[in-house]
Amino acid sequence: AKPPGLFIHQDIVSQEAEEKLMAFFLEHSKNARQSQDNLKNRVTLHFGYKFDYKTNLVNLSAPLQNPIPACVADVIDLIKPHISISPNQLTVNIYEPGQGIPKHVDTHSIFTSEILSVSLGSDVVMDFKNPSTGQVVPVLIPGRSLTVMSGESRYLWHHGITPRKTDALQDVTHRSLRISLTLREVTSEPCTCPYAAQCDSQNYGKPVCGAVESEEEAVRVEGQYVSEVYEQIADHFSGTRHTPWPGVVRFINSLPPHSLVLDVGCGNGKYLGARSDVCLIGNDNSANLCGICRDRGHEVFVCNALRIPFRRGSCDAVICIAMLHHMTTPERRVVVLQNIADLLCQEGLGLVTVWAQEQHIDLADQGAESCLSADSSEEGGVGRRQFDSQDVFVDWQLKGASGSSGVSSQDNNKVYYRYYHVFREGELADLVAQIPGVELVGVTYEKANWCAVFRKL
């Protein structure tokens, strides 16, 4: 079944009208293809108002000189029986075979209750994903059709097109040139939809997060909402991370004397002094956090967990505590786990912990065996948050942080947002299973975290 509120009206324009519209926009796209403002994966044109892909907003005070073309105004007249908005903004996307668009929700605060798309040229499969349940529904969008997204399909479900040259539902079809005319009504009124978790109006400036599907977007989100944030909040964050999690200490204490242990994403280094008879070295992507570690006399180096400059097979153990959930895509999470496995010597052990989407279960209370500990923890102190989706932004407020390095007095109560991918039950084990040459020792649920221990074969 299609997502609620999604309607597709076929044969909305004639074949002759389709050919004329495609010719019109292909002619207009010639200059756009050379523009540095255009996207890497498709050509776009804007009429009425320009949509800014960096901010996902429209500048209401700067309407474009080029209004919606007359040929599209004629199409709007045709579709009026099927719509309830008055479109005043048009975005044209030109897709060559193999091109697509990442899953997204059109910004709530700047567009009204319906998102319209007139599809010209090739048929295509559009994927709709419910962020609350993870359900993905592929929907065939025929050429010459009108797609109307309203209600739940407009405000909650993420929609996108996978970049590939063929689609397969009942039959395999080969994509050809496709042009979509996205028609929207720009508004200055705040959104009052019932989907507050996805709504930028109702989150009062908090960024709204969806699944990240491109490498370019992954780099941007992790840079802006992970790396930059931890550089800004390093001192304040360190002040709240002073008690080691007993489960992690127990893991470290189980290792033989003189073991070499690397802490990937070591933060302020609170585990680096856990034992005096093992060699504990840390790395973190935050130079400011590494500086705190050095001030405490620990051995650390700055690097991204995607590229760890450490000798392969040199570590007796690697720990990665509350860091993997900051990676935005499954592919990047697998790279980090593969890097950890590469660092381990034969029979070496890895420990990885991540925030859990399930915030209400306690397997320890049910008598489940643990490879760590059921004690209270800071990393486990997720605060029993309610996560409506797996990809979220979590706030950090600099409460009374005056005097912290890099924090000015006017930033004392500034709120920063950090990206998290919260893991469902079984997800961490599935990722570990993708890493060749390791075996899973166990996965446990510890105070709102999923924890995995694995061994290098």
C-alpha positions as CSV (number, residue, x, y, z in Angstrom):
1,A,0.0,0.0,0.0
2,K,1.2,3.5,-0.8
3,P,1.9,5.9,2.1
4,P,-1.2,7.7,3.4
5,G,-1.9,10.9,1.6
6,L,0.0,9.9,-1.6
7,F,-1.9,10.2,-4.9
8,I,-0.8,9.5,-8.4
9,H,-2.9,10.7,-11.4
10,Q,-1.8,9.2,-14.7
11,D,-1.9,10.7,-18.2
12,I,-2.2,14.2,-16.7
13,V,-0.6,15.8,-19.8
14,S,-0.7,14.6,-23.4
15,Q,2.3,13.1,-25.2
16,E,2.5,16.2,-27.4
17,A,2.5,18.5,-24.4
18,E,5.1,16.3,-22.7
19,E,7.5,16.6,-25.7
20,K,7.1,20.4,-25.8
21,L,7.7,20.8,-22.1
22,M,10.8,18.6,-22.2
23,A,12.2,20.6,-25.2
24,F,11.5,23.9,-23.4
25,F,13.4,22.9,-20.3
26,L,16.2,21.2,-22.1
27,E,16.8,24.4,-24.0
28,H,16.8,26.4,-20.7
29,S,19.1,24.0,-19.0
30,K,22.0,24.6,-21.4
31,N,23.4,27.5,-19.3
32,A,22.5,25.8,-16.0
33,R,24.7,22.8,-16.9
34,Q,27.7,25.1,-16.7
35,S,26.7,26.8,-13.5
36,Q,28.8,26.2,-10.4
37,D,25.5,26.5,-8.4
38,N,24.2,23.3,-9.9
39,L,24.2,20.0,-8.2
40,K,26.7,17.2,-9.0
41,N,24.1,14.5,-9.6
42,R,21.5,16.4,-11.6
43,V,20.6,19.7,-13.3
44,T,18.1,21.9,-11.6
45,L,16.2,25.1,-12.6
46,H,14.2,27.4,-10.3
47,F,11.3,29.7,-11.1
48,G,9.3,32.0,-8.8
49,Y,11.7,31.4,-5.9
50,K,15.1,29.7,-5.7
51,F,15.3,26.7,-3.3
52,D,18.7,26.8,-1.5
53,Y,19.9,23.2,-1.2
54,K,22.5,24.2,1.5
55,T,19.9,25.5,3.9
56,N,16.8,23.8,2.5
57,L,15.1,27.1,2.6
58,V,13.7,29.8,0.3
59,N,14.4,33.5,0.6
60,L,10.9,35.0,0.7
61,S,12.2,38.5,0.3
62,A,14.0,37.7,-2.9
63,P,11.6,36.3,-5.6
64,L,13.3,35.5,-8.9
65,Q,13.0,37.6,-12.0
66,N,11.8,34.5,-13.9
67,P,8.3,33.6,-12.9
68,I,6.7,30.2,-13.5
69,P,6.6,29.8,-17.3
70,A,3.4,30.1,-19.2
71,C,3.6,26.5,-20.4
72,V,3.7,25.3,-16.8
73,A,0.9,27.7,-15.8
74,D,-1.2,25.8,-18.4
75,V,-0.3,22.5,-16.6
76,I,-1.4,24.0,-13.3
77,D,-4.8,24.8,-14.8
78,L,-5.1,21.2,-15.9
79,I,-4.3,19.7,-12.5
80,K,-6.4,22.2,-10.4
81,P,-9.2,19.5,-9.9
82,H,-6.6,17.3,-8.1
83,I,-4.9,19.9,-5.8
84,S,-5.7,22.3,-3.0
85,I,-2.7,24.7,-3.2
86,S,-1.8,27.6,-5.5
87,P,1.8,26.9,-6.6
88,N,4.1,29.9,-6.8
89,Q,7.5,28.1,-6.9
90,L,8.8,25.6,-9.5
91,T,11.9,23.5,-9.3
92,V,12.8,21.5,-12.4
93,N,15.0,18.5,-12.0
94,I,16.6,16.9,-15.1
95,Y,17.7,13.3,-14.5
96,E,19.9,11.4,-16.9
97,P,19.8,7.6,-16.6
98,G,21.6,6.5,-13.5
99,Q,20.9,9.8,-11.6
100,G,18.7,10.1,-8.5
101,I,18.0,12.2,-5.4
102,P,18.6,11.3,-1.7
103,K,15.6,10.6,0.5
104,H,14.2,13.7,2.1
105,V,11.2,15.6,3.4
106,D,10.4,18.9,1.8
107,T,10.9,21.6,4.5
108,H,7.8,22.1,6.5
109,S,8.2,25.7,7.4
110,I,8.4,27.2,3.9
111,F,6.0,25.1,1.9
112,T,2.3,24.5,2.4
113,S,0.3,21.3,2.7
114,E,0.9,19.6,-0.7
115,I,4.0,18.8,-2.7
116,L,3.3,18.3,-6.4
117,S,5.4,16.6,-9.1
118,V,4.6,16.4,-12.8
119,S,6.8,13.6,-14.3
120,L,7.9,13.9,-17.9
121,G,9.8,11.3,-19.9
122,S,10.9,8.0,-18.3
123,D,9.0,6.1,-15.7
124,V,10.9,5.8,-12.4
125,V,10.6,4.1,-9.0
126,M,10.5,6.5,-6.1
127,D,11.2,5.0,-2.6
128,F,9.2,6.2,0.4
129,K,10.6,5.5,3.9
130,N,8.8,5.9,7.2
131,P,11.4,7.2,9.7
132,S,9.4,5.9,12.6
133,T,9.2,2.3,11.5
134,G,11.9,2.0,8.9
135,Q,9.3,0.7,6.4
136,V,10.3,1.4,2.7
137,V,7.7,1.4,0.0
138,P,8.7,1.6,-3.7
139,V,6.2,3.4,-5.8
140,L,6.2,3.5,-9.6
141,I,5.9,7.1,-11.0
142,P,4.8,6.9,-14.6
143,G,5.7,9.4,-17.2
144,R,3.1,12.1,-17.9
145,S,1.7,11.6,-14.4
146,L,1.0,13.9,-11.4
147,T,2.1,12.9,-7.9
148,V,0.5,14.7,-5.0
149,M,2.1,14.3,-1.6
150,S,-0.2,15.4,1.3
151,G,-0.8,14.5,4.9
152,E,1.5,11.8,6.2
153,S,3.3,11.2,2.9
154,R,4.2,14.9,2.7
155,Y,5.1,15.6,6.3
156,L,6.5,12.3,7.7
157,W,7.6,9.9,4.9
158,H,11.0,10.6,3.3
159,H,11.0,10.2,-0.5
160,G,13.9,9.8,-2.9
161,I,15.1,8.1,-6.1
162,T,18.0,5.6,-5.9
163,P,20.7,6.4,-8.5
164,R,20.6,3.4,-10.9
165,K,19.9,2.8,-14.6
166,T,17.2,0.1,-14.2
167,D,14.1,-0.3,-11.9
168,A,12.5,-3.6,-11.0
169,L,9.0,-3.9,-9.5
170,Q,7.0,-6.4,-11.5
171,D,9.2,-6.1,-14.6
172,V,12.7,-4.7,-15.1
173,T,12.6,-1.3,-16.9
174,H,15.5,0.7,-18.2
175,R,15.5,4.4,-17.3
176,S,15.8,7.1,-20.0
177,L,15.8,10.9,-19.7
178,R,13.3,12.2,-17.1
179,I,12.3,15.7,-16.1
180,S,10.3,16.4,-13.0
181,L,8.4,19.6,-12.4
182,T,8.1,20.1,-8.6
183,L,5.4,22.6,-7.8
184,R,5.0,24.1,-4.3
185,E,3.4,27.0,-2.6
186,V,5.8,29.1,-0.6
187,T,4.5,30.4,2.8
188,S,5.7,32.5,5.7
189,E,3.3,30.9,8.1
190,P,4.7,28.4,10.6
191,C,3.8,24.7,10.1
192,T,1.4,23.2,12.7
193,C,1.4,19.7,11.3
194,P,1.0,16.7,13.7
195,Y,4.5,15.4,13.0
196,A,6.5,17.6,15.4
197,A,9.6,15.4,15.4
198,Q,10.0,16.0,11.6
199,C,8.9,19.7,11.7
200,D,11.5,22.5,11.7
201,S,8.8,25.0,12.7
202,Q,7.9,23.1,15.9
203,N,11.5,22.3,16.8
204,Y,12.3,26.0,17.0
205,G,15.5,26.1,15.1
206,K,16.6,22.5,15.8
207,P,17.7,21.0,12.5
208,V,15.4,18.2,11.2
209,C,17.3,15.0,10.4
210,G,16.7,12.3,7.9
211,A,18.7,9.4,6.7
212,V,21.9,10.5,4.9
213,E,22.3,8.7,1.6
214,S,25.1,10.4,-0.3
215,E,28.8,10.6,0.5
216,E,28.8,14.4,0.0
217,E,25.9,14.8,2.5
218,A,27.6,12.5,4.9
219,V,30.8,14.6,4.9
220,R,28.8,17.8,5.4
221,V,26.6,16.4,8.3
222,E,29.5,14.8,10.2
223,G,31.6,17.9,9.7
224,Q,28.9,20.4,10.8
225,Y,27.0,18.4,13.5
226,V,29.8,16.2,14.9
227,S,33.3,17.5,14.3
228,E,32.6,21.2,14.6
229,V,30.3,20.7,17.6
230,Y,32.8,18.7,19.7
231,E,35.5,21.3,18.9
232,Q,33.2,24.0,20.4
233,I,32.0,22.1,23.4
234,A,35.1,20.1,24.3
235,D,35.8,21.6,27.7
236,H,32.2,21.6,28.8
237,F,31.7,18.1,27.4
238,S,34.8,16.9,29.2
239,G,33.5,18.2,32.5
240,T,30.6,15.8,32.3
241,R,32.7,12.8,31.4
242,H,34.6,12.1,34.5
243,T,33.4,8.6,35.7
244,P,34.5,5.6,33.6
245,W,31.8,3.2,32.7
246,P,32.3,0.1,34.8
247,G,31.5,-2.2,31.9
248,V,34.4,-0.8,29.8
249,V,36.8,-0.9,32.8
250,R,35.8,-4.5,33.3
251,F,36.6,-5.2,29.7
252,I,40.0,-3.5,30.0
253,N,40.8,-5.3,33.2
254,S,40.2,-8.7,31.5
255,L,43.1,-8.1,29.2
256,P,46.6,-9.6,29.9
257,P,49.3,-7.4,31.3
258,H,51.4,-5.4,28.7
259,S,48.5,-5.4,26.2
260,L,48.4,-2.6,23.6
261,V,44.9,-1.1,23.5
262,L,43.7,1.7,21.2
263,D,40.7,3.8,22.2
264,V,39.0,5.0,18.9
265,G,37.1,8.1,19.6
266,C,38.7,8.5,23.1
267,G,37.0,11.9,23.9
268,N,38.6,13.3,27.1
269,G,40.6,10.1,27.7
270,K,38.8,8.9,30.8
271,Y,39.7,5.3,29.9
272,L,43.3,5.9,29.0
273,G,44.4,5.7,32.7
274,A,42.3,2.6,33.5
275,R,45.4,0.4,34.0
276,S,49.0,1.1,34.6
277,D,50.3,-2.3,33.3
278,V,48.8,-2.0,29.8
279,C,49.7,0.5,27.0
280,L,46.5,2.6,26.3
281,I,46.6,5.0,23.4
282,G,43.7,7.1,22.2
283,N,42.7,9.0,19.1
284,D,39.8,11.4,18.4
285,N,38.7,13.6,15.5
286,S,38.6,16.6,17.9
287,A,41.9,18.4,18.4
288,N,40.5,20.1,21.5
289,L,39.5,16.9,23.2
290,C,43.0,15.4,22.3
291,G,44.5,18.5,23.9
292,I,42.6,17.7,27.1
293,C,44.0,14.2,27.0
294,R,47.6,15.4,26.5
295,D,47.2,17.8,29.4
296,R,46.4,14.8,31.5
297,G,49.5,13.0,30.4
298,H,47.9,10.5,28.0
299,E,49.2,9.4,24.6
300,V,46.8,10.5,21.9
301,F,46.7,11.6,18.2
302,V,44.1,13.4,16.1
303,C,42.5,11.4,13.3
304,N,39.2,10.5,11.7
305,A,38.1,6.9,12.5
306,L,37.6,6.4,8.8
307,R,41.4,6.6,8.3
308,I,43.4,5.5,11.3
309,P,47.2,5.7,10.8
310,F,48.1,2.8,13.0
311,R,50.0,-0.4,12.1
312,R,47.7,-3.2,11.1
313,G,47.5,-6.2,13.4
314,S,49.3,-4.3,16.2
315,C,46.6,-4.1,18.9
316,D,45.6,-6.6,21.5
317,A,42.3,-4.8,21.9
318,V,40.5,-1.8,20.5
319,I,37.6,0.0,22.2
320,C,35.2,2.3,20.5
321,I,32.8,3.8,23.1
322,A,29.8,5.9,22.0
323,M,31.4,7.0,18.7
324,L,30.1,4.8,15.9
325,H,26.7,6.2,16.2
326,H,28.0,9.6,14.9
327,M,28.7,8.0,11.5
328,T,25.9,8.9,9.1
329,T,25.7,6.0,6.7
330,P,25.9,2.2,7.0
331,E,28.9,2.2,4.6
332,R,30.9,4.5,6.8
333,R,30.0,2.5,10.0
334,V,31.3,-0.6,8.2
335,V,34.5,1.2,7.3
336,V,35.1,2.1,11.0
337,L,34.5,-1.5,12.1
338,Q,36.7,-2.8,9.4
339,N,39.5,-0.4,10.5
340,I,39.1,-1.7,14.0
341,A,39.3,-5.3,12.8
342,D,42.4,-4.5,10.8
343,L,44.2,-3.1,13.8
344,L,43.6,-6.2,15.9
345,C,46.2,-8.9,16.1
346,Q,45.1,-12.6,15.9
347,E,42.8,-13.3,18.9
348,G,42.6,-9.6,19.6
349,L,39.3,-8.2,21.0
350,G,37.2,-5.3,19.9
351,L,34.5,-3.6,22.1
352,V,32.0,-1.2,20.4
353,T,29.1,0.6,22.2
354,V,26.3,2.7,20.5
355,W,23.1,4.4,21.7
356,A,20.0,2.2,21.3
357,Q,16.8,3.3,19.8
358,E,15.1,1.0,22.3
359,Q,15.0,3.1,25.5
360,H,12.6,1.1,27.6
361,I,14.0,-2.4,27.9
362,D,16.5,-3.7,30.4
363,L,17.7,-7.2,29.4
364,A,19.9,-7.3,32.6
365,D,16.8,-7.2,34.7
366,Q,15.5,-10.2,32.7
367,G,18.5,-12.3,33.7
368,A,20.4,-11.9,30.4
369,E,24.1,-12.7,30.5
370,S,26.4,-9.7,29.8
371,C,29.8,-9.5,28.4
372,L,30.2,-6.2,30.2
373,S,28.3,-5.0,33.3
374,A,24.8,-4.0,34.1
375,D,26.0,-1.1,36.3
376,S,24.8,2.5,35.7
377,S,27.0,4.4,33.2
378,E,27.5,7.8,31.7
379,E,27.6,6.5,28.1
380,G,24.5,4.5,29.0
381,G,22.9,7.5,30.6
382,V,21.0,8.4,27.4
383,G,18.3,9.8,29.7
384,R,15.5,7.5,28.5
385,R,15.0,9.7,25.5
386,Q,12.2,8.8,23.0
387,F,13.6,8.4,19.5
388,D,10.9,8.6,16.9
389,S,13.4,7.8,14.1
390,Q,16.9,6.4,14.0
391,D,18.7,9.5,12.5
392,V,18.3,12.3,15.0
393,F,19.9,15.5,16.3
394,V,20.5,15.6,20.0
395,D,21.0,19.0,21.7
396,W,23.9,20.1,23.9
397,Q,23.6,23.3,25.9
398,L,26.6,25.2,27.2
399,K,25.0,26.0,30.6
400,G,27.1,28.5,32.4
401,A,30.2,27.5,30.4
402,S,31.9,30.9,30.7
403,G,35.6,30.6,30.7
404,S,35.9,27.4,28.7
405,S,38.4,27.6,25.9
406,G,36.9,28.6,22.6
407,V,33.6,29.6,24.3
408,S,32.8,33.3,24.6
409,S,30.5,34.7,27.3
410,Q,27.7,35.3,24.9
411,D,27.7,31.6,24.0
412,N,27.1,30.5,27.7
413,N,23.6,29.2,26.9
414,K,24.1,28.4,23.2
415,V,22.5,25.1,22.1
416,Y,24.5,22.8,19.7
417,Y,23.1,19.9,17.9
418,R,24.9,16.6,17.4
419,Y,24.0,13.9,14.8
420,Y,23.3,10.4,16.1
421,H,22.2,7.2,14.4
422,V,20.5,5.2,17.1
423,F,20.8,1.5,16.6
424,R,17.9,-1.0,16.6
425,E,18.2,-4.5,18.1
426,G,20.3,-6.7,15.9
427,E,21.7,-3.8,13.8
428,L,25.1,-3.7,15.4
429,A,25.5,-7.5,15.1
430,D,24.5,-7.3,11.4
431,L,27.3,-4.7,10.8
432,V,29.9,-6.8,12.6
433,A,28.8,-9.8,10.5
434,Q,29.9,-7.9,7.4
435,I,33.5,-7.7,8.6
436,P,35.5,-10.7,7.3
437,G,37.9,-12.5,9.7
438,V,36.1,-11.7,13.0
439,E,33.7,-13.6,15.1
440,L,31.0,-12.0,17.3
441,V,31.6,-12.9,21.0
442,G,28.3,-11.3,22.1
443,V,26.0,-8.4,22.0
444,T,24.2,-7.0,25.1
445,Y,21.9,-4.2,25.9
446,E,23.4,-2.1,28.7
447,K,21.5,0.9,30.1
448,A,20.1,2.1,26.7
449,N,23.2,1.1,24.8
450,W,24.0,-1.8,22.5
451,C,27.4,-3.2,23.2
452,A,29.3,-5.7,20.9
453,V,32.5,-7.7,21.6
454,F,34.2,-9.4,18.7
455,R,37.4,-11.4,18.2
456,K,39.9,-11.3,15.4
457,L,40.4,-14.8,13.9
